Amino acid sequence: MKLFQPAPVAPPLGPLLREAREVFLLSLEDVAKATHLSCEEIEALEVGRPLDPRRARIQAVSYLRFLQLNPTDFKDSLPPLPQLRTGAESFLSNATKRVKAPTKSPLEMLAPMGRLALTLVITIILFGAWGLMRQLSRVRSMPWVSSTYPVPILPSR
């Protein structure tokens, strides 16, 4: 047993994909239609330099499955997993933080037309109350207080 054995080097995935495609006698267009990948993405995978490193692994797995190959057999040859976001970029790190809602007055929240409508309603109410008070102040006798019946005179003691 050797103490320092070199790690087995995985064969590059690109030539394997091209060879498997050629065995099935498929063109790039046929593979593109079936896998919903563009011809440029397939060529880039076969060369070994994927166009989008974030999607390269899932594209390679999709291509392997289309070629009826088991992706777990090529686990070491697949492109690396994309890096996770860290710190402030991560959605989950911000999920537990409380968000301060911007404080606005009720008039600021109304749309400009809403403000106009609210101003008109308040103006109409104020003028209506003012007119009602003017009319009530003109009334000299209140019918529910005065009556036409004679008031009985009570004898004095």
Secondary structure, DSSP 8 states (H G I E B T S, - for coil): --SS--------HHHHHHHHHHHTT--HHHHHHHHT--HHHHHHHHHT--S-TTTHHHHHHHHHHHTT--GGGGTTTS--------GGG-HHHHHTS--------HHHHS-HHHHHHHHHHHHHHHHHHHHHHHHHHH--S-TTT--SS--------
